[in-house]
Every structure is written in structure tokens, then in C-alpha cells.
Amino acid sequence: NWEKIKENCQNVYVFHSDNDEYNGLEKAYQLAEKLNTQVIVVKNAGHFNTKSGYTTFPLLLEKIKALI
């Protein structure tokens, strides 16, 4: 229920890697459209998992710190 999510979430971010091996970037843009937000593209992060070598998420931490 996209409307319910938007009603209950003040800040929505869609992060997506430019080289995710499982989900294409078009999926991120579809999700962002439904949630009325933008896609934040992260360079060379793979699928945001340790297999891709992605063990920290500094950009997410930055966004969280800006909110508190």
C-alpha cells in the first residue's frame, strides 16, 4: 500500500548500486516513483552485501545523522 507507506514515513530514500547483479536500476526508479522520492545511485556497491565487498554504508549513515 504505497499511500499508507507515504503517509507514515517522513523520509524515504531509495539507494541502488549502479552494478547490482540481481536487480536492475530500472527497479529502483519504479520504486522511487511509487514512493515519490528520488534514486540515490551508489557507485560500484554491488548488491549492498559482503559478497560484493560492501560492508559499511556511509551514505546511509550520513542521511540518518542529518535527520537526528
PDB file of N, CA, C and O in Angstrom:
ATOM      1  N   ASN A   1       0.844  -1.167   0.000  1.00  0.00           N
ATOM      2  CA  ASN A   1       0.000   0.000   0.000  1.00  0.00           C
ATOM      3  C   ASN A   1       0.903   1.248   0.000  1.00  0.00           C
ATOM      4  O   ASN A   1       1.318   1.729   1.054  1.00  0.00           O
ATOM      5  N   TRP A   2       1.183   1.740  -1.164  1.00  0.00           N
ATOM      6  CA  TRP A   2       2.120   2.851  -1.332  1.00  0.00           C
ATOM      7  C   TRP A   2       1.657   4.114  -0.611  1.00  0.00           C
ATOM      8  O   TRP A   2       2.472   4.823  -0.021  1.00  0.00           O
ATOM      9  N   GLU A   3       0.385   4.394  -0.651  1.00  0.00           N
ATOM     10  CA  GLU A   3      -0.141   5.587   0.015  1.00  0.00           C
ATOM     11  C   GLU A   3       0.057   5.506   1.523  1.00  0.00           C
ATOM     12  O   GLU A   3       0.421   6.497   2.157  1.00  0.00           O
ATOM     13  N   LYS A   4      -0.177   4.347   2.090  1.00  0.00           N
ATOM     14  CA  LYS A   4      -0.002   4.151   3.529  1.00  0.00           C
ATOM     15  C   LYS A   4       1.465   4.345   3.923  1.00  0.00           C
ATOM     16  O   LYS A   4       1.767   4.959   4.947  1.00  0.00           O
ATOM     17  N   ILE A   5       2.354   3.824   3.112  1.00  0.00           N
ATOM     18  CA  ILE A   5       3.779   3.997   3.383  1.00  0.00           C
ATOM     19  C   ILE A   5       4.125   5.478   3.371  1.00  0.00           C
ATOM     20  O   ILE A   5       4.791   5.961   4.287  1.00  0.00           O
ATOM     21  N   LYS A   6       3.683   6.210   2.350  1.00  0.00           N
ATOM     22  CA  LYS A   6       3.991   7.631   2.246  1.00  0.00           C
ATOM     23  C   LYS A   6       3.382   8.425   3.399  1.00  0.00           C
ATOM     24  O   LYS A   6       3.980   9.395   3.864  1.00  0.00           O
ATOM     25  N   GLU A   7       2.206   8.025   3.859  1.00  0.00           N
ATOM     26  CA  GLU A   7       1.564   8.704   4.989  1.00  0.00           C
ATOM     27  C   GLU A   7       2.345   8.517   6.283  1.00  0.00           C
ATOM     28  O   GLU A   7       2.359   9.407   7.134  1.00  0.00           O
ATOM     29  N   ASN A   8       2.991   7.371   6.438  1.00  0.00           N
ATOM     30  CA  ASN A   8       3.640   7.019   7.690  1.00  0.00           C
ATOM     31  C   ASN A   8       5.157   7.211   7.702  1.00  0.00           C
ATOM     32  O   ASN A   8       5.794   7.008   8.735  1.00  0.00           O
ATOM     33  N   CYS A   9       5.725   7.590   6.597  1.00  0.00           N
ATOM     34  CA  CYS A   9       7.174   7.769   6.524  1.00  0.00           C
ATOM     35  C   CYS A   9       7.491   9.193   6.092  1.00  0.00           C
ATOM     36  O   CYS A   9       7.096   9.635   5.013  1.00  0.00           O
ATOM     37  N   GLN A  10       8.195   9.887   6.935  1.00  0.00           N
ATOM     38  CA  GLN A  10       8.546  11.271   6.615  1.00  0.00           C
ATOM     39  C   GLN A  10       9.688  11.352   5.610  1.00  0.00           C
ATOM     40  O   GLN A  10       9.718  12.245   4.764  1.00  0.00           O
ATOM     41  N   ASN A  11      10.608  10.435   5.705  1.00  0.00           N
ATOM     42  CA  ASN A  11      11.784  10.458   4.837  1.00  0.00           C
ATOM     43  C   ASN A  11      11.969   9.090   4.196  1.00  0.00           C
ATOM     44  O   ASN A  11      12.132   8.079   4.879  1.00  0.00           O
ATOM     45  N   VAL A  12      11.938   9.082   2.884  1.00  0.00           N
ATOM     46  CA  VAL A  12      12.113   7.831   2.149  1.00  0.00           C
ATOM     47  C   VAL A  12      13.281   8.008   1.181  1.00  0.00           C
ATOM     48  O   VAL A  12      13.332   8.969   0.413  1.00  0.00           O
ATOM     49  N   TYR A  13      14.203   7.072   1.235  1.00  0.00           N
ATOM     50  CA  TYR A  13      15.341   7.091   0.325  1.00  0.00           C
ATOM     51  C   TYR A  13      15.390   5.757  -0.416  1.00  0.00           C
ATOM     52  O   TYR A  13      15.140   4.701   0.166  1.00  0.00           O
ATOM     53  N   VAL A  14      15.709   5.818  -1.687  1.00  0.00           N
ATOM     54  CA  VAL A  14      15.925   4.608  -2.469  1.00  0.00           C
ATOM     55  C   VAL A  14      17.392   4.632  -2.901  1.00  0.00           C
ATOM     56  O   VAL A  14      17.789   5.411  -3.767  1.00  0.00           O
ATOM     57  N   PHE A  15      18.180   3.768  -2.281  1.00  0.00           N
ATOM     58  CA  PHE A  15      19.585   3.622  -2.643  1.00  0.00           C
ATOM     59  C   PHE A  15      19.703   2.441  -3.595  1.00  0.00           C
ATOM     60  O   PHE A  15      19.065   1.408  -3.394  1.00  0.00           O
ATOM     61  N   HIS A  16      20.510   2.595  -4.616  1.00  0.00           N
ATOM     62  CA  HIS A  16      20.702   1.485  -5.553  1.00  0.00           C
ATOM     63  C   HIS A  16      22.100   1.586  -6.139  1.00  0.00           C
ATOM     64  O   HIS A  16      22.576   2.672  -6.470  1.00  0.00           O
ATOM     65  N   SER A  17      22.735   0.459  -6.259  1.00  0.00           N
ATOM     66  CA  SER A  17      24.068   0.410  -6.845  1.00  0.00           C
ATOM     67  C   SER A  17      23.976   0.439  -8.368  1.00  0.00           C
ATOM     68  O   SER A  17      23.018  -0.064  -8.954  1.00  0.00           O
ATOM     69  N   ASP A  18      24.967   1.023  -8.985  1.00  0.00           N
ATOM     70  CA  ASP A  18      24.999   1.054 -10.450  1.00  0.00           C
ATOM     71  C   ASP A  18      25.454  -0.273 -11.048  1.00  0.00           C
ATOM     72  O   ASP A  18      25.444  -0.444 -12.268  1.00  0.00           O
ATOM     73  N   ASN A  19      25.859  -1.225 -10.180  1.00  0.00           N
ATOM     74  CA  ASN A  19      26.266  -2.530 -10.704  1.00  0.00           C
ATOM     75  C   ASN A  19      25.679  -3.694  -9.885  1.00  0.00           C
ATOM     76  O   ASN A  19      26.343  -4.710  -9.679  1.00  0.00           O
ATOM     77  N   ASP A  20      24.446  -3.535  -9.429  1.00  0.00           N
ATOM     78  CA  ASP A  20      23.767  -4.610  -8.693  1.00  0.00           C
ATOM     79  C   ASP A  20      23.540  -5.775  -9.654  1.00  0.00           C
ATOM     80  O   ASP A  20      22.933  -5.614 -10.713  1.00  0.00           O
ATOM     81  N   GLU A  21      24.035  -6.940  -9.271  1.00  0.00           N
ATOM     82  CA  GLU A  21      23.947  -8.102 -10.175  1.00  0.00           C
ATOM     83  C   GLU A  21      22.582  -8.794 -10.135  1.00  0.00           C
ATOM     84  O   GLU A  21      22.307  -9.655 -10.970  1.00  0.00           O
ATOM     85  N   TYR A  22      21.723  -8.429  -9.176  1.00  0.00           N
ATOM     86  CA  TYR A  22      20.423  -9.091  -9.039  1.00  0.00           C
ATOM     87  C   TYR A  22      19.248  -8.215  -9.461  1.00  0.00           C
ATOM     88  O   TYR A  22      18.255  -8.720  -9.986  1.00  0.00           O
ATOM     89  N   ASN A  23      19.351  -6.925  -9.238  1.00  0.00           N
ATOM     90  CA  ASN A  23      18.244  -6.019  -9.543  1.00  0.00           C
ATOM     91  C   ASN A  23      18.730  -4.875 -10.411  1.00  0.00           C
ATOM     92  O   ASN A  23      19.686  -4.180 -10.067  1.00  0.00           O
ATOM     93  N   GLY A  24      18.062  -4.685 -11.540  1.00  0.00           N
ATOM     94  CA  GLY A  24      18.439  -3.607 -12.439  1.00  0.00           C
ATOM     95  C   GLY A  24      18.031  -2.247 -11.886  1.00  0.00           C
ATOM     96  O   GLY A  24      17.119  -2.144 -11.066  1.00  0.00           O
ATOM     97  N   LEU A  25      18.700  -1.237 -12.335  1.00  0.00           N
ATOM     98  CA  LEU A  25      18.450   0.127 -11.887  1.00  0.00           C
ATOM     99  C   LEU A  25      17.018   0.579 -12.172  1.00  0.00           C
ATOM    100  O   LEU A  25      16.476   1.417 -11.451  1.00  0.00           O
ATOM    101  N   GLU A  26      16.411   0.032 -13.210  1.00  0.00           N
ATOM    102  CA  GLU A  26      15.029   0.411 -13.538  1.00  0.00           C
ATOM    103  C   GLU A  26      14.067   0.073 -12.402  1.00  0.00           C
ATOM    104  O   GLU A  26      13.074   0.774 -12.208  1.00  0.00           O
ATOM    105  N   LYS A  27      14.347  -0.985 -11.656  1.00  0.00           N
ATOM    106  CA  LYS A  27      13.510  -1.357 -10.498  1.00  0.00           C
ATOM    107  C   LYS A  27      13.561  -0.276  -9.426  1.00  0.00           C
ATOM    108  O   LYS A  27      12.548   0.029  -8.797  1.00  0.00           O
ATOM    109  N   ALA A  28      14.732   0.298  -9.220  1.00  0.00           N
ATOM    110  CA  ALA A  28      14.879   1.369  -8.233  1.00  0.00           C
ATOM    111  C   ALA A  28      14.064   2.589  -8.644  1.00  0.00           C
ATOM    112  O   ALA A  28      13.427   3.227  -7.805  1.00  0.00           O
ATOM    113  N   TYR A  29      14.083   2.908  -9.921  1.00  0.00           N
ATOM    114  CA  TYR A  29      13.313   4.064 -10.402  1.00  0.00           C
ATOM    115  C   TYR A  29      11.809   3.811 -10.293  1.00  0.00           C
ATOM    116  O   TYR A  29      11.044   4.735 -10.017  1.00  0.00           O
ATOM    117  N   GLN A  30      11.387   2.585 -10.505  1.00  0.00           N
ATOM    118  CA  GLN A  30       9.966   2.248 -10.339  1.00  0.00           C
ATOM    119  C   GLN A  30       9.548   2.401  -8.882  1.00  0.00           C
ATOM    120  O   GLN A  30       8.487   2.955  -8.597  1.00  0.00           O
ATOM    121  N   LEU A  31      10.368   1.918  -7.967  1.00  0.00           N
ATOM    122  CA  LEU A  31      10.085   2.040  -6.544  1.00  0.00           C
ATOM    123  C   LEU A  31      10.065   3.504  -6.119  1.00  0.00           C
ATOM    124  O   LEU A  31       9.163   3.928  -5.397  1.00  0.00           O
ATOM    125  N   ALA A  32      11.038   4.263  -6.554  1.00  0.00           N
ATOM    126  CA  ALA A  32      11.113   5.678  -6.201  1.00  0.00           C
ATOM    127  C   ALA A  32       9.886   6.434  -6.697  1.00  0.00           C
ATOM    128  O   ALA A  32       9.381   7.321  -6.008  1.00  0.00           O
ATOM    129  N   GLU A  33       9.415   6.093  -7.867  1.00  0.00           N
ATOM    130  CA  GLU A  33       8.218   6.749  -8.403  1.00  0.00           C
ATOM    131  C   GLU A  33       7.008   6.458  -7.520  1.00  0.00           C
ATOM    132  O   GLU A  33       6.222   7.359  -7.227  1.00  0.00           O
ATOM    133  N   LYS A  34       6.856   5.222  -7.100  1.00  0.00           N
ATOM    134  CA  LYS A  34       5.730   4.846  -6.245  1.00  0.00           C
ATOM    135  C   LYS A  34       5.788   5.541  -4.883  1.00  0.00           C
ATOM    136  O   LYS A  34       4.752   5.815  -4.277  1.00  0.00           O
ATOM    137  N   LEU A  35       6.993   5.821  -4.409  1.00  0.00           N
ATOM    138  CA  LEU A  35       7.174   6.426  -3.096  1.00  0.00           C
ATOM    139  C   LEU A  35       7.432   7.931  -3.169  1.00  0.00           C
ATOM    140  O   LEU A  35       7.692   8.580  -2.156  1.00  0.00           O
ATOM    141  N   ASN A  36       7.354   8.470  -4.383  1.00  0.00           N
ATOM    142  CA  ASN A  36       7.511   9.906  -4.595  1.00  0.00           C
ATOM    143  C   ASN A  36       8.854  10.414  -4.035  1.00  0.00           C
ATOM    144  O   ASN A  36       8.905  11.383  -3.277  1.00  0.00           O
ATOM    145  N   THR A  37       9.908   9.745  -4.424  1.00  0.00           N
ATOM    146  CA  THR A  37      11.247  10.141  -3.991  1.00  0.00           C
ATOM    147  C   THR A  37      12.208   9.941  -5.152  1.00  0.00           C
ATOM    148  O   THR A  37      11.799   9.570  -6.252  1.00  0.00           O
ATOM    149  N   GLN A  38      13.479  10.187  -4.904  1.00  0.00           N
ATOM    150  CA  GLN A  38      14.491  10.032  -5.936  1.00  0.00           C
ATOM    151  C   GLN A  38      15.380   8.831  -5.646  1.00  0.00           C
ATOM    152  O   GLN A  38      15.450   8.344  -4.517  1.00  0.00           O
ATOM    153  N   VAL A  39      16.044   8.372  -6.673  1.00  0.00           N
ATOM    154  CA  VAL A  39      17.014   7.289  -6.530  1.00  0.00           C
ATOM    155  C   VAL A  39      18.378   7.899  -6.249  1.00  0.00           C
ATOM    156  O   VAL A  39      18.808   8.837  -6.921  1.00  0.00           O
ATOM    157  N   ILE A  40      19.042   7.357  -5.254  1.00  0.00           N
ATOM    158  CA  ILE A  40      20.415   7.744  -4.957  1.00  0.00           C
ATOM    159  C   ILE A  40      21.284   6.590  -5.450  1.00  0.00           C
ATOM    160  O   ILE A  40      21.269   5.501  -4.875  1.00  0.00           O
ATOM    161  N   VAL A  41      22.029   6.834  -6.505  1.00  0.00           N
ATOM    162  CA  VAL A  41      22.860   5.794  -7.109  1.00  0.00           C
ATOM    163  C   VAL A  41      24.212   5.766  -6.409  1.00  0.00           C
ATOM    164  O   VAL A  41      24.890   6.787  -6.288  1.00  0.00           O
ATOM    165  N   VAL A  42      24.589   4.578  -5.951  1.00  0.00           N
ATOM    166  CA  VAL A  42      25.863   4.370  -5.279  1.00  0.00           C
ATOM    167  C   VAL A  42      26.778   3.622  -6.244  1.00  0.00           C
ATOM    168  O   VAL A  42      26.428   2.547  -6.732  1.00  0.00           O
ATOM    169  N   LYS A  43      27.923   4.180  -6.509  1.00  0.00           N
ATOM    170  CA  LYS A  43      28.860   3.585  -7.462  1.00  0.00           C
ATOM    171  C   LYS A  43      29.501   2.308  -6.928  1.00  0.00           C
ATOM    172  O   LYS A  43      30.000   2.270  -5.803  1.00  0.00           O
ATOM    173  N   ASN A  44      29.478   1.266  -7.752  1.00  0.00           N
ATOM    174  CA  ASN A  44      30.203   0.013  -7.507  1.00  0.00           C
ATOM    175  C   ASN A  44      29.924  -0.645  -6.155  1.00  0.00           C
ATOM    176  O   ASN A  44      30.839  -1.183  -5.533  1.00  0.00           O
ATOM    177  N   ALA A  45      28.678  -0.609  -5.698  1.00  0.00           N
ATOM    178  CA  ALA A  45      28.332  -1.211  -4.407  1.00  0.00           C
ATOM    179  C   ALA A  45      27.776  -2.619  -4.557  1.00  0.00           C
ATOM    180  O   ALA A  45      27.478  -3.272  -3.557  1.00  0.00           O
ATOM    181  N   GLY A  46      27.633  -3.095  -5.783  1.00  0.00           N
ATOM    182  CA  GLY A  46      27.086  -4.432  -5.987  1.00  0.00           C
ATOM    183  C   GLY A  46      25.680  -4.535  -5.439  1.00  0.00           C
ATOM    184  O   GLY A  46      24.845  -3.665  -5.687  1.00  0.00           O
ATOM    185  N   HIS A  47      25.417  -5.588  -4.700  1.00  0.00           N
ATOM    186  CA  HIS A  47      24.079  -5.829  -4.142  1.00  0.00           C
ATOM    187  C   HIS A  47      24.021  -5.382  -2.671  1.00  0.00           C
ATOM    188  O   HIS A  47      23.185  -5.872  -1.912  1.00  0.00           O
ATOM    189  N   PHE A  48      24.895  -4.465  -2.270  1.00  0.00           N
ATOM    190  CA  PHE A  48      24.972  -3.984  -0.887  1.00  0.00           C
ATOM    191  C   PHE A  48      25.126  -5.153   0.092  1.00  0.00           C
ATOM    192  O   PHE A  48      24.434  -5.216   1.108  1.00  0.00           O
ATOM    193  N   ASN A  49      26.018  -6.052  -0.217  1.00  0.00           N
ATOM    194  CA  ASN A  49      26.261  -7.176   0.689  1.00  0.00           C
ATOM    195  C   ASN A  49      27.764  -7.468   0.759  1.00  0.00           C
ATOM    196  O   ASN A  49      28.554  -6.931  -0.018  1.00  0.00           O
ATOM    197  N   THR A  50      28.133  -8.323   1.698  1.00  0.00           N
ATOM    198  CA  THR A  50      29.555  -8.617   1.884  1.00  0.00           C
ATOM    199  C   THR A  50      30.161  -9.330   0.670  1.00  0.00           C
ATOM    200  O   THR A  50      31.344  -9.163   0.374  1.00  0.00           O
ATOM    201  N   LYS A  51      29.360 -10.112  -0.018  1.00  0.00           N
ATOM    202  CA  LYS A  51      29.851 -10.782  -1.226  1.00  0.00           C
ATOM    203  C   LYS A  51      30.349  -9.758  -2.248  1.00  0.00           C
ATOM    204  O   LYS A  51      31.301 -10.011  -2.986  1.00  0.00           O
ATOM    205  N   SER A  52      29.699  -8.613  -2.276  1.00  0.00           N
ATOM    206  CA  SER A  52      30.099  -7.534  -3.184  1.00  0.00           C
ATOM    207  C   SER A  52      31.196  -6.660  -2.592  1.00  0.00           C
ATOM    208  O   SER A  52      31.662  -5.715  -3.229  1.00  0.00           O
ATOM    209  N   GLY A  53      31.607  -6.987  -1.353  1.00  0.00           N
ATOM    210  CA  GLY A  53      32.629  -6.190  -0.693  1.00  0.00           C
ATOM    211  C   GLY A  53      32.067  -4.954  -0.018  1.00  0.00           C
ATOM    212  O   GLY A  53      32.819  -4.067   0.387  1.00  0.00           O
ATOM    213  N   TYR A  54      30.750  -4.889   0.104  1.00  0.00           N
ATOM    214  CA  TYR A  54      30.100  -3.723   0.699  1.00  0.00           C
ATOM    215  C   TYR A  54      29.755  -4.053   2.144  1.00  0.00           C
ATOM    216  O   TYR A  54      28.755  -4.715   2.420  1.00  0.00           O
ATOM    217  N   THR A  55      30.598  -3.583   3.067  1.00  0.00           N
ATOM    218  CA  THR A  55      30.420  -3.935   4.478  1.00  0.00           C
ATOM    219  C   THR A  55      30.021  -2.744   5.342  1.00  0.00           C
ATOM    220  O   THR A  55      29.639  -2.925   6.498  1.00  0.00           O
ATOM    221  N   THR A  56      30.102  -1.550   4.811  1.00  0.00           N
ATOM    222  CA  THR A  56      29.640  -0.363   5.516  1.00  0.00           C
ATOM    223  C   THR A  56      28.777   0.455   4.560  1.00  0.00           C
ATOM    224  O   THR A  56      28.863   0.295   3.342  1.00  0.00           O
ATOM    225  N   PHE A  57      27.949   1.327   5.119  1.00  0.00           N
ATOM    226  CA  PHE A  57      27.034   2.119   4.293  1.00  0.00           C
ATOM    227  C   PHE A  57      27.121   3.579   4.736  1.00  0.00           C
ATOM    228  O   PHE A  57      26.175   4.102   5.325  1.00  0.00           O
ATOM    229  N   PRO A  58      28.251   4.243   4.455  1.00  0.00           N
ATOM    230  CA  PRO A  58      28.474   5.601   4.936  1.00  0.00           C
ATOM    231  C   PRO A  58      27.422   6.606   4.457  1.00  0.00           C
ATOM    232  O   PRO A  58      27.081   7.533   5.192  1.00  0.00           O
ATOM    233  N   LEU A  59      26.917   6.439   3.266  1.00  0.00           N
ATOM    234  CA  LEU A  59      25.906   7.365   2.752  1.00  0.00           C
ATOM    235  C   LEU A  59      24.605   7.269   3.549  1.00  0.00           C
ATOM    236  O   LEU A  59      23.968   8.286   3.824  1.00  0.00           O
ATOM    237  N   LEU A  60      24.212   6.055   3.917  1.00  0.00           N
ATOM    238  CA  LEU A  60      23.020   5.876   4.745  1.00  0.00           C
ATOM    239  C   LEU A  60      23.248   6.500   6.118  1.00  0.00           C
ATOM    240  O   LEU A  60      22.365   7.178   6.643  1.00  0.00           O
ATOM    241  N   LEU A  61      24.402   6.282   6.693  1.00  0.00           N
ATOM    242  CA  LEU A  61      24.724   6.869   7.990  1.00  0.00           C
ATOM    243  C   LEU A  61      24.661   8.392   7.931  1.00  0.00           C
ATOM    244  O   LEU A  61      24.162   9.037   8.852  1.00  0.00           O
ATOM    245  N   GLU A  62      25.164   8.949   6.858  1.00  0.00           N
ATOM    246  CA  GLU A  62      25.118  10.396   6.657  1.00  0.00           C
ATOM    247  C   GLU A  62      23.661  10.887   6.632  1.00  0.00           C
ATOM    248  O   GLU A  62      23.344  11.907   7.245  1.00  0.00           O
ATOM    249  N   LYS A  63      22.797  10.183   5.942  1.00  0.00           N
ATOM    250  CA  LYS A  63      21.381  10.567   5.852  1.00  0.00           C
ATOM    251  C   LYS A  63      20.717  10.482   7.224  1.00  0.00           C
ATOM    252  O   LYS A  63      19.928  11.355   7.584  1.00  0.00           O
ATOM    253  N   ILE A  64      21.025   9.446   7.984  1.00  0.00           N
ATOM    254  CA  ILE A  64      20.449   9.273   9.309  1.00  0.00           C
ATOM    255  C   ILE A  64      20.918  10.383  10.241  1.00  0.00           C
ATOM    256  O   ILE A  64      20.117  10.964  10.973  1.00  0.00           O
ATOM    257  N   LYS A  65      22.202  10.672  10.214  1.00  0.00           N
ATOM    258  CA  LYS A  65      22.744  11.731  11.076  1.00  0.00           C
ATOM    259  C   LYS A  65      22.111  13.082  10.769  1.00  0.00           C
ATOM    260  O   LYS A  65      21.898  13.887  11.675  1.00  0.00           O
ATOM    261  N   ALA A  66      21.812  13.334   9.511  1.00  0.00           N
ATOM    262  CA  ALA A  66      21.200  14.604   9.117  1.00  0.00           C
ATOM    263  C   ALA A  66      19.781  14.736   9.675  1.00  0.00           C
ATOM    264  O   ALA A  66      19.276  15.847   9.835  1.00  0.00           O
ATOM    265  N   LEU A  67      19.148  13.615   9.967  1.00  0.00           N
ATOM    266  CA  LEU A  67      17.779  13.627  10.468  1.00  0.00           C
ATOM    267  C   LEU A  67      17.675  13.792  11.983  1.00  0.00           C
ATOM    268  O   LEU A  67      16.646  14.212  12.512  1.00  0.00           O
ATOM    269  N   ILE A  68      18.775  13.448  12.669  1.00  0.00           N
ATOM    270  CA  ILE A  68      18.692  13.494  14.152  1.00  0.00           C
ATOM    271  C   ILE A  68      19.386  14.714  14.734  1.00  0.00           C
ATOM    272  O   ILE A  68      19.403  14.894  15.951  1.00  0.00           O
TER     273      ILE A  68
END
